[in-house]
Amino acid sequence: MKNSWLQGTAWLMLAGLTGKILSAGYRIPLQNLGGDIGFYVYQQIYPIVGIGIIFALQGVPAAVSRVVAENRKLTAASFYLPVFLCLSVFFWLLAGAGFVSAASLAGLMDDRNLISSLKASFLVFLFVPFLALLRGAFQGEEDMKTPAVSQILEQFLRVAGILIVSTIVYVTGSVYFIGTGTAAAVITGMVAATGYLFVKWKKRELQEQLPAAVSSFPYVKQVLFYSVLISVNYMMLLLLQLTDAFTFVPLLLEDHGISVTEAREWKGIYDRAQPLIQLVTVLASSLALSILPAIVRSEQSVEPVRQAMALTLVISTAASVGLLLLFPEINRLFFQDESGTGVLRVQMVMVILVSLALTAASALQGLGYAAWTAALIGGGLIVKAGLNVVLIPEFGTYGSAVASVAAVSVAASGNLFLLKKKLNSRLFTWKWGRMLPALAGMSLFVLALKWLYIPEGRLLLLPWVLAASGGGAIVYALLLRQFRVLPAEALPAQFRKWFIKENG
């Protein structure tokens, strides 16, 4: 049973990692094909679409699987049908309210051209109940492979669809088609994944039925409550982007003497940071998060948490410093020019904070503190919205970047404080200041490479960036080992042999 559970978790982690890398990666060709205005359009509606994806991918399935795992004899009549009906009412009302309010929302965003895109994006919620319930049912029965395959299928179709839409926009110049096209691509992926899961479910044997007198209300209440709670914990970056979608352009227009078109272009430039933050955060925290299942399988959770936090800090700090050093070249490589390099560098600080916040939040959820982590995200959003209002009119794009860093700092510091209190132990038992020589060595390597040669063309810039980032990572790892930065207890067993130098 344990091996089966671990294999299932590995399948879901692989699917999740694949999806996040694809989700971050396709935004680069999308910006290249649609330009900064096209990327602005995409980023205005994606937080709404992304919220629907989170509900279908993580929130509702996790809540459903939790109930199914605790109540093995649930049937269609006693559980699945009532839950489906309640989920449908919830998400269909949300879709209807958003669809009807699209014109008002576009007005708040100061762009009436977004009305059709906003209407299309809210239609995504119509398909969430079908897909999410089936995924949760399989996960509750400890069949993780089937929902993992459905995730990969959905993500590949979504990415392919968005790339096709981006190509059409490049040929026709109709940048606002990116919004409706993105929503259509997401819905296509959801429908295909639902069809796959339904076929698989029909082949399963029927479960033993519960007595007819058993009430389904407690189950429905549990699913709805935990669906929202779990989903919010995965939406931190999306909710920050949603806040910017409603405030960035209107506030930027107040005191900066720029045109509406320029403001929208700056929103597109500002949002170039999002795929990089997401991609690097995934790579920085995925290894650490792989350790955390040990928390829910063992009463002794202190060491797995310490290991996860140590790896997160070590990897995310190096990634953040590397991006700060390489961002002019990365900006030109991925997004064709160096516009907004300064404000994008400010946002790279979020790589460390988001990585720590996600890892700590995952540990807290495993320990039963999901409500607290969701509340901290809410507090961070209040900080973000308030600082946007104060800082954007005064400092422009830099004001929004600082507001985002402050918001994530609230979530990260709060999660770390709660985790330390819950475990009644220090999270970092090693002298993490010893990372400084390793970071300095990595930085010197990158700066020396930049001093020697920086290619002009994007074709040559790609291998140059790969060499700089890869070489810097190797130097960093060697210096971590040389200076004995990480003690044995801070690392999983498979990493100790290489990183920890034996005495004598």
N, C-alpha and C positions, 0 to 999 in steps of 0.2 A: 504493500500500500504506500509506504513512504517513497519508494523509488518511482512509483506511478505518479504520485503527487509532484515530485521534483521534476519528472520528465514533462508533466503537463505545464508546470510553472515555466519551464524552459521554453516550451512552445509559445506560450503567451508572451514571454519576454522577447523572444526572437521576432514575433509578429509585431509587437509594439515598437521595438527598436527599428525594424525595417520600415514601418510606417512613418515614424518620426524623421528618419533620415530622408525618406522620399518626400515627406511634407516640407522639410526644410530645403531640400535640393531643387525641387521644381520651381521654387520662387525666383531662382536666379535666371533661368531662361525666360520665365514669365516677364521679369523686369526688362531683360534684354529685348524681348519682342514687343512688349507693350509700352516700354518707356516708363518714365517716372509717373506720368499721369495714369497710365494703365495700372501701374503698381499701386498707386493711390486708390484707384477704384476698387481693386482687389482687397486692399487692406481695410477699406471702409465696410465691406460686407463680410469679410472672412470671420471676424469675431462672432458674428451671429451664426454663420454656418458651422464654425468650429465648436460652438456650444452644443449644437445638435449632434455633432460627431462625438463629443465627449460623453454625452448622455448615452448614445448608442453603443459606444466602444467600452466605456469604463464604468460610469455611474450606475445605470440601471442593471447591466449584467452582474456587477459585483453585488448589488443589493438583492437581486433575484437569487443568485447562486448561494448567498448567505442563508436565505430562508429555505431553499431546496435542500442544502446540505444538512440543515438541522431538522428537516421534516421529510424523511425519505419517501413517504407514501402519498405525496401530493398528486392530485389528479387534475384533469382539465376542468372539471366542474367545481372542485374545492379550492383551486388555486389559480391555474393559468388563465381561465376565462375571466374571473373577476379582476385579476391584476391587469390583464390586457385591456379590459374595458375602462378601468380607472386611468391607466397610462394613456389610453387613447383620448379620453376626455381632457386630461391635463395637457398633453402635447398638441392636440388639435385646437383646443382653445388658445394656446400660446401661438400656434401658427395663424389662426384666424385673426387674433388681436394684432399681431405683427403685420399681417397682410393689409388689414384695414387701415392701420396707422402708418403705412409706408410713406405717404406724402408728408405727414407731420414729422416723421423721423428724418426724412430727407431735408426738410426745412431746418430742423435743429442742426443738421450737418452742413447747412448752408450750400446745398447742391441738389437742386430739383432733378437733375439728370439721373440721380441714383434711385428714383422711385421704383422703376421696373426691377432693378437689381435687388433692392430690399424686399420687394414682394416675392421674388424668386427665392431669395435666401431663407425666408420664413417657411416656405413650402417644405424645406428639408425636415422640419419637425413632424410632418405628417407620417413619415416613414420610420421614425424612431421606435414606436411601440413594437412593431413587428420584429425588427432586427434585434433590438435590445433584449426582448423577452426570450427569444430563441437562444441567443448567446448565453444569457444567464441560466437557462435550463440546462444546457450542455455543461457549463462550468459547475453547476450545482451537483451534477452527476459525475464530476471529476473527469469529464471528457474535455480536455483543454485543446486537443489537437484540432478538432472540428471548428470551434470558434476562431482559433488562430488562423486556420486556412481561410476562413471567411473574411478575416481582417485583411490578410494579404491580398485576396481577390478584390475586395472593396477598394483598398488603397491604390493598387495598380490601375484599376479602371478610372479612379478619380484623377490620378496624376496624368494618365494618358489623355483623358478628356480635357483637362485644363491646358495641357500642352497643345492639343489640337485647337482649342479656343484661342490660345495666345498666338498661334500661327495665323489663324483667320484674322485676328485683330491686326497683326503685322501687315498682312496683305491688304486689308480693307481700310485700316486706319480708324475703325469704329471702337475706340478704347472702352466705351461704357458697356460693350458686349461682354467684356471680361467678367462683369458682375453676374449677369444672367447665365453666361456660359459656365462659370464656376459652380453655381448652384445646380445646374443641369448635370454637370459631371459628378458632383457629390451624390445626387439622387440616383443616377445610373449605377454608381458603385453600391449604394445601399440596397437597391432593388435586386441586383445580381447576388449580393451576399445573402439577402433574405431568401431568395430562391434556392440557393445552395443549402442553407441551413434547414429549410422546410423539407427538402427532399431527404436529407439525412435524418431528420426527426421522424418522418413518416416510416422509416425503415426500423425504428426502434421498437422494442416490445413495450406494450402498455404496462404502466406501473400498477401495483395493487391499489385498489381504491380505498379512500377514507370513508368513514360513515357519513351519511348525508347530513347528519345534524351538526357536523363540525363547521364552525363559522369561519368565513374567509376574511372577515374584516381585519383581524389583527395582522394577517399576512399582508393585506393591501396597504395598511398603514405603515408597516415596517418597510415595505418596498419603496413607497413614495418618499418616506422620510430619509432613508439611507441613500436613495438615488440622488436626491438633491445634495445631501451632505457630502457624499463621496465625489460627486461631479464638481462641486465648488472647489474641492481640494486639488483638482487637476486643471483648473481654469485660471490660475493666477495670471499668466502672460496674456491669455485671451481677454480677460477682464480689463487689464491695463490697456490693451489695444482698443477695446470697446470704449473706454473712457476717452482715449485720444480721438477716436472716430467722431465723437460728439463735440469735443472741445478744441482740438488742435487748430483747425482752419479758422473757425469763427474768432478765436482769441488771437491768432496770429494776424488777422486782418485789422485788429483794433488800433494799434499804435505803430505799425511798422511801415506804412506807406507803400505796400506792395499790392499787386493786382490779385484777383481771385485765382487766376491761373497759376501765378507764381506761388501762392500759398499752397495750392494743391500739389504742385511739383515738389515743394519743400516737404510736404507730408509724405510723398512717395520716397524722397531721398532719406528722410528721417527713418522711415520704416525699413530701409535696407538692413538695419541692424537685426530685425526680427529673425530671419532665417539663420543668421550666424549665431545669435544667442541660443536659438532652439537647437541647432545642430551640435554646437560645442557643449551645451548643457547636457544633451542626451549622452554624448560620448563621455562627459566627465562624471555623470552620475549613474550610468547604466551598470558599470562594474560594481559600484558601491551598492546599488539597489539589489543586485543579485545576492548579496549577503543577507539582506534583511528578512527573507523568508524564515531564516533561523530564529528570528525573534518570536514568531507565532508558534514555532515548533519546539521551543525550549523555554523553560522558566528562567534560565540564566541568559538574559538578553543583553547584558552590559557589554560583553566583548564583541558580539556582532555589530552593535551600534557603534562602538569605538572604531572598529575596523572600517565600517562604512563611512563614518565622518572623516577619518584620516585620509582615506583614498579620495573622497570628494574634495577635500581642501587641497590636497597635493596636486591633483589633476586639474581642477578648475582654476587654481591660482596660476599655474603655468600656462594654461590656455588663454586666460585673460591677459596676462603680460605679453604673450606671443601675439595676440590680436592687436594690442596697443602698438606694438613695434611694427607689425607688418600691415597695418590697416591701409595706409595709402596705396600699397601695391595690391592688397586684397580687394579694395574698393574698385580699383581700375580693372583688375582681372575679372571679377564677378559682375560688376555693374557698369563697366565701360569708361568711367571717368572717376575723378577723385572728389566729386562734389560731396560736401557734408562730412568730410573725414573727421574734423574736430568733434562734432556732436556725436558721430558714430563711435568715436573712441570713448567718450563719456559713458555711452551705453554699454560698452564692453565690461565695465565694472560689474554689471549685473550678472555676468557669467558666474562669478564666485558666489554672489548672494543667492541667485536663483538655484544653483546647484546645492548649496547648503540647505536652503529652505525646503527643496523637494526631498532631499534625503532625510532630513529631520522630520518632515511631515509624514513621510512613509513609515518611519519608525513609530511615530506617535499614533498613527492610524492602527498599526499592528498592536499597539498597547492600549487601544480603546479611547484615544483622544481626538477622534476625527472632528467632533464639534468644535473643539478649541482651535484646531488648525484652520477650519473654515472661518471662524470668527476673526482670526488674525488676518486672513486674506481680506475680509470685509473692512477691517481697520486700515489695512494698507491702501485699499481703494479710496477710502475717505481722504487719506493723506494725499493720494495721487490727484484726485479731483480738486481738492482745496489748493494744492500747490500749483496745479496747472492754471487755475484762475489767477493766482498771484504772480506766477513767474513767467508765463508765456507772453503776456503783454509787455513785460519789462525786458526779458532776455531772449525772447523768441524760441527757436528750436532747442537751445540749451536749457531753457526753463523746463520744457517737457521732459528732457533727458534727466535732469536733476530730480524732478518730481517722481519719475519712474524708479530711480535708484533709491530714493527715500522710501517709497512705498514697499519695494521689495525688502529693504532693510528692516522695516517693521515686521514683516512676516518671518524673515530669517532669524532676527534676534529673538522674537517671541517664541518661535519653534525651538530654538536652541535652549532658551531658558526653561521652557516646559519640559523638554527632554532631559535636561540635567536634573531638574527637580524630581521628575518621575523616577529616574534611575538612581537618584541620590548618590551621584558619582560624577566626577569630572568627565567630560566628553573627550578631551584631548589630554592624554597623560604624558605626551612627549613634548619636547621643546620645539614647537613648530617654527620658532624663529630661526632655527638652523636651515630652513629652506632658503634663506636669503643668499648664501653663497651659490647654491644651485641655480636660483633664479638669476643671479648676477652673471654666472657663467653662460647660461643659456642666452641671456640678453647680449652679452659681448659677442657671442658667436653670430647672432643674427645681425647686429650692428656692423660687425666686420664684413659680413657678406654683402650688406647694403653699401658699405664704403667701397668695396672692391668692384661691384658691378650690379646694376639694376637694368634689366632689359626694357626696351620701349614697347615692343609689340606684345599683344595679349598671348599670342601663340608661344613665345619664349618665356613669357611671364609665368605660365602655368608650371612648367618644370622647376623654375626658379623658386616659386613659392613653396612647392612641394619639398624641394631640397632644403630651403630655409626652415620650414616648420618641422620636417622630419629630422634634420640635423640638430636643430635646437632641442627637440624632444630627447634625442639620444644623449646629448651633452647633459641635459637636465637629469635624466635617469642615472647616468654614471656618477654625477656629483652627489645625488641623493645617497647613492651607495657609498661613495668615498667618505662623505661626512657623517655617515651613520645617522641620517635624519630620522628614520622611522625605526622605533624599537620593534622587537619581534611580536609583541602583543597587539601592535597596531595594524598588523597585516594578516590576511588569510594565509593558511599554511603553504599554499602553492606558490606564494610570492616570497616567502621568507628566505628560501635557499639562495636566491640571487641577490636580493636587496640587502640582506643583513650579513655583514662581514663578520666572520667568526674571529673571536679574540685569539691572538697568537698566530 
